[in-house]
Amino acid sequence: MKALPPAQQVMRLNEQILAEHAIRLDHSAKILDFCCGSGRHVYEHRDHGYQDVHGYDISNQTVLRDTQDAAFFHFDPKGEISHLPFPDNTFDFVHSTSVFEHV
């Protein structure tokens, strides 16, 4: 998966929105891309130095750069959002992009 064109990038936008509310994430923040699709925004954050970024979706549509990257992605075993496989308060920031058209 190659770098995203600027019009498809969300990381800087997320950082700007958080900054407007006096919130700054350091690169050790735990981030979840909820309904991650291909995983492009998980990789976008990782490419910019965020270390602990994960994706979650109802099915596996990821385009992995490396087979070891599968550890970053989690999928609902029932193919629906029935249970997130993370304890409460796991993440510092959760974002979701391009989901409303599927709801």
C-alpha distances in whole Angstrom, upper triangle without the diagonal:
4,7,9,12,15,16,13,14,16,17,19,21,21,23,25,26,27,29,31,32,33,30,28,25,25,22,23,23,22,20,19,17,19,18,14,13,9,9,8,11,11,9,10,13,13,12,15,17,18,18,19,16,16,15,18,18,21,18,15,13,10,7,7,6,10,13,14,12,14,17,15,15,18,20,23,25,27,24,26,26,29,28,26,26,26,30,31,30,27,25,26,24,22,20,19,18,18,21,24,24,23,26
4,6,9,12,14,12,12,15,16,18,20,20,22,24,25,26,28,30,31,32,29,27,25,24,21,24,24,23,21,21,18,21,20,16,15,12,12,9,12,13,9,10,13,13,11,14,16,17,19,20,18,18,18,20,21,24,22,19,16,13,10,11,9,13,16,17,15,17,19,17,18,21,23,26,28,30,27,29,29,32,31,28,28,29,32,33,32,29,26,26,24,23,21,21,19,19,22,25,25,25,28
4,7,9,11,10,9,12,12,14,16,17,18,20,22,23,24,26,28,28,26,24,22,22,19,22,22,22,19,19,17,20,19,16,16,13,12,8,10,12,9,7,11,11,9,11,14,15,17,19,17,18,17,20,21,24,23,20,18,15,13,13,11,15,18,19,16,19,20,18,19,22,24,27,29,31,28,29,29,32,31,28,28,28,31,32,30,28,25,24,22,21,19,19,17,18,21,24,24,25,28
4,6,8,6,6,10,11,12,14,15,17,18,20,21,23,24,26,27,25,23,21,22,20,22,22,22,19,18,16,18,18,14,14,12,11,8,9,11,9,8,11,13,11,12,16,16,19,20,17,18,17,19,20,23,22,20,17,15,13,14,14,17,20,21,18,20,21,19,19,22,23,26,29,30,27,27,27,30,30,27,28,28,31,31,29,27,24,24,21,20,17,17,14,15,18,21,21,22,25
4,6,6,7,10,12,13,14,16,17,18,20,22,23,24,27,28,26,24,23,24,22,25,24,24,21,21,18,21,20,17,17,15,15,11,12,15,13,11,14,16,14,14,18,19,22,23,20,21,20,22,23,26,25,23,20,18,16,18,17,21,24,25,22,23,25,22,22,25,26,29,32,33,30,30,29,33,33,30,31,31,34,34,32,30,27,26,23,22,19,18,15,16,19,22,21,23,26
4,5,5,9,10,10,11,14,15,15,17,19,20,21,23,24,23,22,21,22,21,24,23,24,21,21,18,21,21,18,18,17,16,13,12,15,14,11,14,16,14,14,17,18,21,23,20,21,21,23,24,27,26,25,22,20,19,21,20,23,26,27,23,25,27,23,24,26,27,30,33,34,31,31,30,33,33,30,31,31,33,33,31,29,26,25,22,21,18,18,15,16,19,21,22,24,26
4,6,8,11,11,11,14,15,15,16,19,20,21,23,25,24,23,22,24,23,26,24,24,21,21,18,20,19,17,17,17,16,13,13,16,16,13,15,18,17,16,20,20,23,24,21,22,21,23,23,25,25,24,21,20,20,22,21,25,28,28,25,26,28,24,24,26,27,29,32,33,30,29,28,32,32,30,31,31,33,33,31,29,26,25,22,20,17,16,13,13,17,18,18,21,23
4,7,10,11,10,12,15,15,16,18,20,21,23,25,23,22,21,22,21,24,22,22,18,18,14,16,16,14,13,13,13,9,9,13,13,10,13,16,15,15,18,18,21,21,18,18,17,19,19,22,22,20,18,16,16,18,18,22,24,25,21,22,24,21,20,22,23,25,29,29,26,26,25,29,29,26,27,27,30,30,28,27,23,23,19,18,14,13,10,11,14,16,16,18,21
4,6,7,8,10,11,13,14,16,17,18,20,22,20,18,17,19,17,20,19,19,16,16,13,16,16,13,14,14,12,9,7,11,11,7,10,13,12,11,15,15,18,18,15,17,16,18,19,22,22,21,19,17,17,18,18,21,24,24,20,21,23,19,19,22,23,25,29,30,27,26,25,28,28,25,26,26,28,28,26,24,21,20,17,16,13,13,10,12,15,18,18,20,22
4,6,5,6,9,10,11,12,14,15,17,18,16,15,14,16,16,18,16,16,13,13,11,13,14,12,14,14,12,10,7,10,11,8,9,12,13,12,14,14,17,17,14,15,14,17,18,21,22,21,19,17,18,19,19,22,24,24,20,21,22,18,18,20,22,24,27,28,26,25,23,26,26,23,24,23,25,25,23,21,18,17,13,12,9,10,8,11,14,16,17,19,20
4,5,5,6,9,10,11,12,14,16,16,14,12,11,13,12,15,13,14,11,12,11,14,15,13,16,16,13,11,7,9,10,7,6,10,10,9,11,10,14,14,12,14,14,17,19,22,23,22,20,18,19,19,19,22,24,23,19,21,21,17,18,20,22,25,28,29,27,26,24,27,26,23,24,22,24,23,21,19,16,14,11,12,10,11,11,14,16,19,21,22,23
4,5,5,6,9,10,10,12,15,15,13,12,12,13,13,16,15,16,14,15,14,17,19,17,19,19,17,14,11,13,13,10,9,13,12,10,12,12,16,17,15,17,18,21,22,26,27,26,24,22,22,22,22,25,27,26,23,24,24,21,22,24,26,28,32,33,31,29,27,30,29,26,27,25,27,26,23,22,18,16,14,14,12,14,13,16,19,21,23,24,25
4,5,5,6,9,10,11,13,14,13,13,13,15,16,19,16,17,15,15,14,16,18,17,19,19,17,15,12,14,15,12,12,15,15,13,16,15,19,19,17,18,18,20,22,25,26,26,24,22,23,24,24,27,29,28,24,26,26,22,22,24,26,28,31,32,30,28,26,29,28,25,27,25,27,25,23,22,19,16,13,13,11,12,11,14,17,18,20,22,23
4,5,5,6,9,10,11,12,10,10,10,13,14,16,13,14,11,12,12,14,16,15,18,19,16,15,11,13,15,12,10,14,15,13,15,13,16,16,14,16,16,18,20,23,24,24,23,21,22,23,23,26,28,27,23,24,24,20,20,22,23,25,29,30,28,26,24,26,25,22,24,22,23,22,19,19,15,13,10,10,8,10,11,14,16,17,20,21,22
4,6,5,6,9,10,10,8,7,8,10,12,14,12,14,12,14,14,17,19,18,21,21,19,17,13,14,16,13,11,14,15,12,13,12,16,16,15,17,18,20,23,26,27,27,26,24,25,25,25,27,29,27,24,25,25,21,22,24,26,28,32,33,31,29,27,29,28,24,26,23,24,23,20,19,15,13,10,12,11,14,14,18,20,21,24,25,25
4,5,5,6,9,10,9,9,11,13,15,18,16,18,16,17,17,19,21,20,23,24,21,19,16,18,19,16,14,17,18,15,17,16,19,20,18,21,21,23,25,28,30,30,28,27,27,28,28,30,32,31,27,29,28,25,25,27,29,31,34,35,33,31,29,31,30,27,29,27,27,26,23,22,19,16,13,15,13,16,16,19,21,22,24,26,26
4,5,5,7,9,9,10,11,15,17,19,16,17,15,16,16,17,20,20,22,24,21,20,16,18,20,17,15,19,20,17,19,17,20,20,18,20,20,22,24,27,29,29,28,26,28,28,29,31,33,32,28,29,28,24,25,26,28,29,33,33,31,29,26,29,28,25,27,25,26,23,21,21,17,14,12,13,11,14,14,17,19,19,22,24,24
4,5,5,6,5,6,8,12,14,16,13,15,13,15,15,17,20,20,23,24,22,20,17,18,20,17,15,18,19,16,17,15,18,18,17,19,20,21,24,27,29,29,28,27,28,28,29,31,32,31,27,28,27,23,24,25,27,28,32,33,31,29,26,28,27,24,25,23,23,21,18,18,15,12,10,12,11,14,16,19,20,21,24,25,25
4,5,5,5,6,9,12,15,17,15,17,16,18,19,21,24,23,26,27,24,23,19,20,22,19,16,19,20,17,18,16,20,20,19,22,23,25,27,30,32,32,31,29,30,31,30,33,34,33,29,31,30,26,27,28,30,32,36,37,35,33,30,32,31,28,29,26,26,24,21,21,18,14,13,15,15,18,19,22,23,24,27,29,29
4,6,7,9,13,16,18,20,18,20,18,20,20,22,25,25,27,29,26,25,21,23,24,21,19,23,23,20,21,20,23,23,22,24,25,26,28,31,34,34,33,31,32,33,33,35,37,36,32,33,32,29,29,30,32,33,37,38,36,34,31,33,32,29,31,28,28,26,23,23,20,17,15,17,16,19,19,22,24,24,27,29,28
4,6,9,12,15,18,19,17,18,17,19,20,21,24,24,28,29,27,26,22,23,25,22,20,23,24,21,22,20,23,22,21,23,24,26,28,31,33,33,33,32,33,33,34,36,37,35,32,33,32,28,29,29,31,32,36,36,35,32,29,31,30,27,29,26,26,23,20,21,18,14,13,15,15,18,20,23,24,24,27,29,28
4,7,10,13,16,18,15,18,18,20,21,23,26,26,29,30,28,26,23,23,25,23,20,22,24,20,20,19,22,21,21,24,25,27,29,32,35,35,34,33,34,34,34,36,37,35,32,33,31,28,29,30,32,34,37,38,37,34,31,33,31,28,29,26,26,23,20,21,18,14,14,17,17,20,22,25,26,27,30,31,31
4,7,10,13,14,12,14,14,16,18,20,23,23,26,27,24,24,20,20,22,20,17,19,21,18,18,16,18,18,18,20,22,23,26,29,31,31,31,29,31,30,31,32,34,31,28,29,28,24,26,27,29,30,34,35,34,32,28,30,28,25,26,23,23,20,17,17,14,10,10,13,14,18,20,23,24,25,28,29,29
4,6,10,11,10,12,13,16,17,20,23,22,26,26,23,22,18,18,20,17,14,16,18,15,14,13,15,15,16,19,21,23,26,29,31,31,30,28,29,28,28,30,31,29,26,28,26,23,24,26,28,30,34,35,34,32,29,31,29,25,26,23,23,21,17,17,14,10,10,14,15,18,20,24,25,26,29,30,30
4,6,8,6,9,9,13,15,17,21,20,23,24,20,19,16,15,17,15,11,13,15,12,11,9,12,12,12,15,18,20,23,27,28,28,27,25,26,25,25,26,28,25,22,24,22,19,21,22,25,27,31,32,31,30,27,29,26,23,23,20,20,19,15,14,11,8,8,12,13,17,19,22,23,25,28,29,29
4,5,6,9,11,14,17,20,23,21,25,25,21,20,17,16,17,15,12,12,14,11,9,8,10,11,12,16,19,21,25,28,30,28,28,26,26,25,24,25,27,24,22,24,22,19,21,23,26,29,32,34,33,32,29,30,28,24,24,21,21,20,17,16,13,10,11,14,16,19,21,25,26,28,31,31,32
4,5,8,10,13,15,19,22,19,23,22,18,18,15,13,14,13,9,9,11,9,6,4,6,8,10,14,17,20,23,27,28,26,26,23,23,22,21,22,23,21,18,21,19,16,19,21,24,27,30,32,31,30,28,30,27,23,23,20,21,21,18,15,13,11,12,14,16,19,20,24,25,28,30,31,31
4,6,9,13,15,18,22,20,23,23,19,19,17,14,15,15,11,11,13,12,9,6,6,6,9,13,16,19,23,26,27,26,26,23,24,22,22,22,23,20,18,20,17,15,18,20,23,26,28,31,30,29,27,28,25,21,20,18,18,18,15,13,11,10,11,14,16,20,22,25,26,29,31,31,31
4,6,10,13,16,19,18,21,22,18,18,15,13,15,15,11,11,14,12,10,7,8,6,8,11,14,17,20,24,25,24,25,22,23,22,22,23,24,21,18,20,17,14,17,18,21,23,26,29,28,27,24,25,23,19,18,15,16,15,12,10,8,6,8,11,13,16,19,23,23,26,28,28,28
4,7,10,13,16,15,19,19,16,17,14,11,14,14,11,11,15,14,12,8,8,5,6,8,11,13,17,20,22,21,22,20,21,20,21,21,21,19,16,17,14,12,13,15,18,20,23,25,24,23,20,22,19,15,15,12,13,13,10,7,5,5,7,9,11,15,17,21,21,24,26,26,26
4,7,9,13,12,15,16,13,14,11,9,12,12,9,10,13,13,12,8,9,6,5,6,9,11,14,18,19,19,19,17,19,18,19,20,21,19,15,16,14,11,12,13,16,18,21,23,22,21,18,20,18,14,14,12,14,13,11,9,6,6,5,6,8,11,14,17,17,20,23,22,22
4,6,9,9,12,14,11,12,10,8,12,12,10,12,15,15,15,11,12,9,6,5,6,7,11,14,16,16,16,15,17,17,18,19,20,18,15,14,13,10,10,10,13,14,18,20,18,17,15,17,15,11,12,10,13,13,11,9,7,8,6,5,6,8,11,15,14,17,20,19,19
4,6,5,9,11,8,10,7,6,10,11,10,12,14,15,15,13,13,11,8,6,5,6,9,12,14,14,13,12,15,15,17,19,19,18,15,14,14,10,9,10,12,14,18,19,17,16,14,17,15,12,13,13,16,16,15,13,10,12,9,6,5,6,8,11,11,14,17,16,16
4,5,9,12,10,12,10,10,14,14,13,15,18,19,19,16,17,14,11,9,6,5,6,10,12,13,13,13,16,17,19,21,21,20,17,16,15,12,10,10,10,12,15,16,14,13,10,13,12,10,12,12,15,14,14,13,11,13,10,7,6,5,8,10,9,12,14,13,13
4,6,9,9,11,10,11,14,15,15,17,19,20,21,19,19,17,13,10,7,5,4,7,9,10,10,11,14,16,18,20,20,20,17,15,16,13,10,10,9,10,14,14,12,11,9,13,13,11,13,14,17,17,18,17,15,17,14,10,9,6,8,9,7,10,12,10,11
4,6,5,8,7,7,10,12,12,14,16,17,18,16,17,15,11,9,5,6,6,9,10,9,8,8,11,12,15,17,17,17,14,13,14,11,8,9,10,12,15,17,14,14,13,16,16,13,15,15,19,19,19,17,15,17,14,11,9,7,8,9,9,13,14,13,14
4,5,8,9,10,12,13,15,16,17,19,21,19,19,18,14,12,8,8,7,9,8,8,6,6,9,11,14,17,17,18,14,13,15,13,10,11,10,13,15,16,13,14,14,17,17,16,17,18,22,22,23,21,19,21,18,15,13,10,9,9,9,13,13,12,14
4,6,8,9,10,12,14,14,15,18,19,18,19,18,14,12,9,10,9,12,10,8,5,4,5,8,11,13,14,16,12,12,14,12,10,12,12,15,17,19,16,17,17,20,20,18,19,20,24,25,25,22,20,22,19,17,15,13,12,12,13,16,16,15,18
4,6,5,6,9,10,11,12,15,16,14,15,14,10,9,7,9,9,13,12,9,8,5,7,8,10,12,13,14,10,10,12,9,8,11,12,15,18,20,17,18,17,20,20,17,17,18,21,22,22,19,17,19,16,14,13,11,11,12,13,17,18,17,19
4,5,5,6,9,10,10,12,15,14,15,15,11,11,9,12,13,16,15,13,11,8,8,9,10,13,15,16,12,13,15,12,11,14,16,19,21,23,20,21,20,23,23,20,21,21,24,25,24,21,19,19,17,15,13,12,11,12,14,18,18,18,20
4,5,5,6,8,9,11,13,11,13,13,9,10,8,11,13,16,16,15,13,11,11,12,13,16,17,17,13,14,15,12,12,14,16,19,22,24,21,21,19,23,22,19,19,19,22,22,21,19,16,16,13,12,10,10,9,11,13,17,18,18,20
4,5,5,6,9,10,11,9,10,9,6,6,6,10,12,16,16,14,13,10,11,11,11,13,15,14,10,11,12,8,9,12,14,17,20,22,20,20,19,22,20,17,17,17,20,20,19,16,14,15,12,11,10,11,11,14,15,19,20,20,21
4,5,5,6,9,10,9,10,11,8,9,10,13,15,18,18,15,14,11,10,9,9,11,14,13,10,12,13,10,11,14,17,20,23,25,23,23,22,25,24,20,20,20,23,24,22,19,17,17,15,15,14,14,14,16,18,22,23,22,24
4,6,5,6,9,9,11,12,10,11,12,15,17,20,20,18,16,13,13,13,12,15,17,17,13,15,16,13,14,17,19,23,26,28,25,25,24,27,25,22,22,22,24,25,23,20,17,17,15,14,13,14,13,15,18,21,22,22,24
4,5,5,7,6,8,9,7,10,11,15,17,21,21,19,18,15,15,15,14,16,18,17,14,16,15,12,14,17,19,22,25,28,25,25,23,26,24,21,21,19,22,22,20,17,14,14,12,12,11,13,13,17,18,22,23,23,25
4,5,5,5,6,8,7,9,11,15,18,22,21,19,18,15,15,13,12,13,16,14,11,14,13,10,13,16,19,23,25,28,26,26,24,27,25,21,21,19,22,23,21,18,15,15,14,15,14,16,17,19,21,24,26,26,27
4,6,7,9,11,10,13,14,18,21,24,23,21,20,16,15,14,12,14,17,16,13,16,16,13,16,19,22,25,28,31,28,29,27,30,28,25,24,23,26,26,24,21,19,18,17,17,17,18,18,20,23,26,27,27,29
4,6,9,12,11,14,16,20,22,26,26,24,22,19,18,17,16,18,20,19,16,19,19,16,18,21,24,27,30,32,30,30,28,31,29,26,25,24,26,26,24,21,18,17,16,17,16,18,18,21,23,26,28,28,30
4,6,9,10,13,16,20,23,26,26,24,24,20,20,18,16,18,20,18,15,18,17,15,18,21,24,27,30,32,31,31,29,31,29,25,24,22,24,25,22,19,17,15,15,17,17,19,20,23,25,28,30,30,31
4,6,7,10,13,17,20,24,24,22,22,19,19,17,17,18,19,17,14,17,15,12,15,18,21,24,27,30,28,28,26,28,25,21,21,19,20,21,18,15,13,12,12,13,14,17,18,21,23,26,28,28,29
4,6,10,13,16,20,23,23,22,22,19,19,17,16,16,17,15,12,15,13,10,14,16,20,23,26,28,27,27,25,27,24,21,19,17,19,20,18,14,13,13,13,15,16,18,20,23,24,27,29,29,30
4,7,10,13,17,20,21,20,20,17,18,16,17,17,17,14,12,13,11,8,11,14,17,20,23,25,24,24,22,23,21,17,15,13,15,16,14,11,9,10,11,12,14,16,18,22,22,25,28,27,27
4,7,10,14,17,18,17,17,14,16,14,15,15,16,14,11,12,10,7,9,11,15,17,20,23,22,21,19,21,19,15,14,13,15,16,15,11,9,10,10,10,11,13,15,18,19,22,24,23,24
4,7,10,14,14,13,14,12,14,13,14,15,15,13,10,10,8,5,6,8,11,14,17,19,18,18,16,18,16,12,11,11,14,15,14,11,10,12,11,10,11,12,14,17,17,20,22,21,21
4,7,10,11,10,11,9,12,12,14,15,15,14,11,10,10,6,5,6,8,11,14,17,15,15,13,16,14,11,11,11,15,16,16,13,12,14,12,10,10,10,12,14,13,17,19,17,18
4,7,9,9,10,10,13,14,17,18,17,16,13,11,11,9,6,5,6,8,11,13,11,11,9,12,11,8,9,10,14,15,15,13,12,15,13,10,11,10,12,14,12,16,17,15,16
4,5,7,8,9,13,14,18,19,18,18,15,13,13,12,8,7,5,7,10,11,8,8,8,11,11,9,11,13,16,17,18,17,16,18,16,13,12,10,12,12,10,14,15,12,13
4,7,9,11,15,17,20,21,19,20,18,15,16,15,11,9,5,5,8,8,5,5,6,9,10,10,12,14,18,19,21,19,19,22,20,16,16,13,14,14,12,14,15,12,12
4,6,9,12,14,18,18,17,18,16,13,15,14,10,9,6,7,8,9,6,8,10,12,13,13,14,17,20,22,23,21,21,24,22,18,18,15,16,15,14,17,16,13,15
4,6,9,10,14,15,13,15,13,10,12,12,8,8,6,9,10,12,9,12,13,15,16,15,15,17,21,23,24,22,21,24,22,19,18,16,16,16,15,19,18,16,18
4,7,9,13,14,14,16,13,11,14,13,10,11,10,12,14,15,12,14,15,18,19,17,18,20,24,25,26,23,22,24,22,19,18,15,15,14,14,17,17,15,17
4,6,9,11,11,13,10,9,12,10,8,10,10,14,15,17,15,16,17,20,20,18,18,19,23,25,25,22,21,23,21,18,17,15,15,15,15,19,19,17,20
4,7,9,10,12,10,10,13,12,11,13,14,17,19,21,18,20,21,23,23,21,21,22,26,28,28,25,23,25,23,21,19,18,17,17,18,22,21,20,23
4,5,6,8,6,7,10,10,10,13,14,18,19,22,20,22,22,24,24,21,20,21,25,27,27,24,22,24,22,21,20,19,19,20,21,24,24,23,25
4,7,9,7,9,12,11,12,16,18,21,23,25,23,25,25,28,27,24,23,24,27,29,29,25,24,25,24,22,22,21,21,22,23,27,27,26,28
4,5,5,8,10,11,12,16,18,21,22,25,24,26,26,28,27,24,22,23,27,29,29,25,24,26,25,24,23,23,23,24,25,29,29,28,30
4,5,6,9,10,11,14,16,19,20,23,22,24,24,26,25,22,20,22,25,28,28,24,24,26,25,24,24,24,24,25,26,29,30,28,30
4,5,6,8,10,13,16,19,20,23,23,25,24,26,24,21,19,20,23,26,26,22,22,24,23,23,23,23,24,26,26,30,31,29,31
4,5,6,8,11,14,17,19,22,21,22,22,24,22,19,17,18,21,23,23,20,19,21,20,19,20,20,20,22,23,27,27,26,28
4,5,5,8,10,14,15,18,17,19,19,21,19,17,15,16,20,22,22,19,19,21,21,19,19,19,20,22,22,25,26,24,26
4,6,8,11,14,15,19,18,20,19,20,18,15,13,13,17,19,20,16,16,19,19,18,19,19,21,23,23,26,27,25,27
4,7,10,14,16,19,18,19,18,19,17,14,12,12,16,18,18,14,14,16,15,14,15,16,17,20,20,23,25,23,24
4,7,10,13,16,14,15,14,16,15,12,11,12,16,18,18,15,14,17,16,14,15,14,16,18,17,21,22,20,21
4,7,9,12,11,12,11,13,11,9,8,10,13,16,17,14,14,17,17,14,15,15,17,18,17,20,21,19,20
4,6,9,8,9,9,10,10,9,9,11,15,17,19,17,17,20,19,16,16,15,17,17,16,19,20,17,17
4,5,5,6,6,7,7,7,8,12,15,17,19,17,18,21,20,17,18,16,18,18,16,18,19,16,16
4,6,8,9,9,9,10,10,14,17,19,22,20,21,25,24,21,21,20,22,22,19,22,22,19,19
4,5,8,7,9,11,12,16,19,20,23,22,23,26,25,22,22,20,22,21,19,20,21,17,17
4,7,8,10,12,13,17,20,21,23,22,22,25,24,20,20,18,19,18,15,17,18,14,14
4,6,8,10,13,16,18,19,21,21,21,24,22,18,18,16,17,17,14,15,16,12,12
4,6,7,10,13,15,15,18,17,17,20,19,15,16,14,16,16,13,14,16,13,12
4,7,10,12,14,15,18,17,18,22,21,17,18,17,19,20,16,18,19,16,15
4,6,9,10,11,14,14,16,19,18,16,17,17,20,21,18,19,21,18,17
4,6,8,9,12,11,12,15,15,13,14,14,18,19,17,19,21,18,17
4,7,10,12,10,12,16,16,14,16,17,20,22,19,22,24,21,21
4,7,8,6,9,13,13,12,15,16,20,22,20,23,25,23,22
4,6,6,9,13,14,14,17,19,22,25,23,25,28,26,24
4,6,8,11,13,12,16,18,21,24,22,24,27,25,23
4,6,8,10,11,14,17,21,24,22,24,27,26,25
4,7,9,10,14,16,20,23,22,24,27,25,25
4,5,7,10,13,17,20,19,22,25,24,23
4,7,10,14,17,21,20,22,26,25,25
4,7,10,13,17,17,19,22,22,21
4,7,10,14,13,15,19,18,18
4,7,10,10,13,16,16,16
4,7,7,9,12,12,12
4,6,8,10,11,12
4,6,7,8,10
4,6,6,7
4,5,5
4,6
4
